């Protein structure tokens, strides 16, 4: 059986996933894409072996699987139609899901599924396993080149000139819920970790602006009854969007492949 796929957003994540699907993934067929600039979107897919249709955001829900890879501001325009239609919804803007957990209840009612990719993290399988038992605390520290944090609402609200920092600077410490609101383009990793573990209110997030690094570095600490985990990943930022790591579209693709794979490794 082949499942059809539609992608909302053709930026650093969406276009990379679309190209990979066009090259061929067993059991999946790209049928539609959507982007703010529809003419540019048509140009981007014109050379595909099987060019997908360029549609409005709500029309993405005609596909079996709807991938959200757009700015968080249009999250609901992609998520709601997909969930109402009972589709498989794969969000990249996981931080936008945290204040909209009612969508999970709605998906339960319509038969839709919400599948969150691992994204730029590692070890979510282990975190999920630990969360089946008792977990004392989970912390994630993210270090990013300052240019990758520019435009974050939290920084603008607090008058933090992130490009002016001369050394490692802690610009945020709080829970994952507040981090997602203050850094909607930067902390999808923290949101995914919170959903896999002990929830956004109990997950501690620290964000550092560090001019001495050229990668997005995430370190996770988990204290649980079953295990103590410390994990670090260094992601190379995408040339197209420094807020996004190169690993993120690969993670979305791996997630999609797992939906139809005969052999799926990991929980």
N, C-alpha and C positions, 0 to 999 in steps of 0.2 A: 504494500500500500504506500502511495506517495502522498505526503502532506504538503499543502501549499503554504507559502510564507509571504508575508507582506512586511515591509520595513518603514517605519515612520522616522524620517530624518536621514539625510545622506551626508553627514559630516565625517569626522575621523573614525567613528564607530560604524555607522550605518553603511557607508560606501564600501568600506573594507569587507564587511559581512556580505553585502550584495555581490561584490566581485567574486568572493569565494563560493557563494551559492551558484553563481552563473557558471563557474568552472566545473561545478558538479559535486553534490553531496548526496550520497545514496539515500533515497526515501524522501528527499526534499526538493521542492521546485519553487523558485522565486517568481511570483506573479504580479506583485504591485509594490510601488514605493511612493513615498510622499515627501515633499520638502517645501520649505517656504518659497524658494525660488524655483518654480516649476520648469522654466526654460532651461536653467542650469541643470536641473535634475534630468531632463530629457537628454541633454548633451552628455551627461555623465554615464548614462546607460545606453546611449546610442550604439556603442561598439560592442555591446554584450552579444554573446552567442544567441541568447533568447531575451531580447529586451523586455523588461517588465513594464506594465502599464503605470503611468504616473497619475495618481489620483489624489483627491482631497483626503484629509486625515480620517474622517468617519468611514470612508469606503475601504480602508485597510481591513476592516472587520469582516470582509467577505472571505478572507483567507483563513485557513485552519489555525495558523500560528501568526500572531502579530508581535513584531519586535519593536519596542520603543527605543529609539536612539536619537532623540530630539532634545532641545532645551527643556528644562523642567517646567517652564511656563506653559507648555502645551501638553503636559503629561495627561491631564484628564481627557483632552480631546482625542487621544489615542486609546487610553485605558478604558474609558467608560463604554464606548461602542463595542470594543473587543469583549469585554466582560459581559455586557448585555447580550451579545450574540453567542455566549458560551464557548468562546475560543480559548486557545492556549495563549496567554499573555506573558511576554518575556520583557521585563523592564530593565533598561540600562540606568535610568535615573531613579535608583532605588531609594535615595533620600526623599524623593517626592512621594513615595509610597507611605512613609512613616506617619505623616499627618492625615493620611487617607485610608486608614485600616478598615474603614467601613466597606471598602471595595473588596476586601477579603470575604466579608459576610455576603456581599452581593454575588461574588463568584460562586460561593457555596450554594446559593439559591438558583443560579442560572446554569450550573454545571461547568462553568469556566475553571481554568486552572491558572494560577500565577506562579511562574517559575523564575526565580531570581538567579542569574548567573553568578558565579564566584567573582567575576570581575578582576580587579587588580590585586586581589588578596591570594592567600594560600591557607590551607589548613581548615577550611570551613567544615569539611567532613568530620575532622577531629573535634571541632567546637560543637557541632551538632550532636556528636556522640556524647561528649561531656555533659551537654545540656539535658540528656536523658536522665542524668543523675543530679547530684547537688553541685552547684557552681557558686563559689564565694564571690569572685569578681573577675571582670574582663576589662582590659584596658588596651587601647590602640593609640600609638603615637605616630603621627604622620609628619615627615619632614619634606618640604617641597621647595624648589627654587622660587624666589619671590614672585617672578613673573607669572607663575602658575596660579597664584592666589589673587591676582589683580581683579578687581570688580566684585569681590565677595561682599554681600550686604553687611555682614558683621563688621568687616574692616571699615567700610564707608560710614556706618553708624557710629563707630567709635573713633573715627578720625585717624586711623592707623595707616600711615604711608608705607606700605609694605616694600616698595622699591627703594626706600631710603635706609633700610636696615643694613648694618655693616657686619653683623655676625648672627649666629643662630639666635632667633628671637621667638619666644613662646607667644603666639598671638591669640590663642584660644585654649581654654580648659573648661570642660563641662560634660554634659551627657550627650549621647548620640542624637537625641531628638533636637536639642538646641543647636548642635553642630550642623545638622542637616538644614535647618532653617537659615543659619548664618552663612553657610558655605555650600549652597545647592549644587555647584558645579565641581566640588572638590571632595566631598565626603561620602560618596556612594559606597566606598569601601567600609566605612564605619556603620552605615545603615545596614549593609548586608551582614556584617558581623553581629550587629544587634539582633537582627531577625533570626540568625542561626543560633544565637546564644541565649542571653538572659533579658533581652528586650532593650529598647532605646533609653529608658529612664535609668537603668542600672549599669549601662555600658559607658565607661569613661573615655573621653576623647581629648587628646592634646594635639594641637596643630602648631608646627614650627615653620617659620619662614627662615630658610637657611641659604644665604648666597654662596655657601661653600659646597653645595651639592648640585649635581646636574641631573639627578633622577628623583622620582617620587618614592620615598622610602617609608614603608609602613612596618611597624613592629607591634606585634600582638602579645600580650601577656594574659594567660588564663590560669586561675587558681581554682581547681575543682577537686572533688572527692576522688575522682577516677585518675586524674593526671594533672601535672603542672606543665603548661605549654609556653614556650617562648619561640616566636616565629618572626622572621624578618624577610621582607621582599623589597628589592630595589627595581623599580619599573622605569624603563626608558620613556620619557614623554614623547607623545606623538608630534611630528613636525607640523601637522595640520592644526593641532590644538594642544598646547602645553598642559592644559588641565586634564587631559586624558592620556593614560599610558598606552603604549603599543600592545600591552598584554590584554587590554579590555576587549577589543573586537575579537581577538583570538578566543577569549573566554566565552563570549556570546556564541561564536561559531561552535565551540566544543559543546556548549549547552544544547544547541540545536541538533547537533549530530547525535547526541545522547538520546534524543527523543525518538529516534527511529533505529538506532544501532541494535544489531543482534546481540552484541557483547558490550555491556556498559560497565566500566570500572569505577568504583567509588559509589558512596551512598548519595 
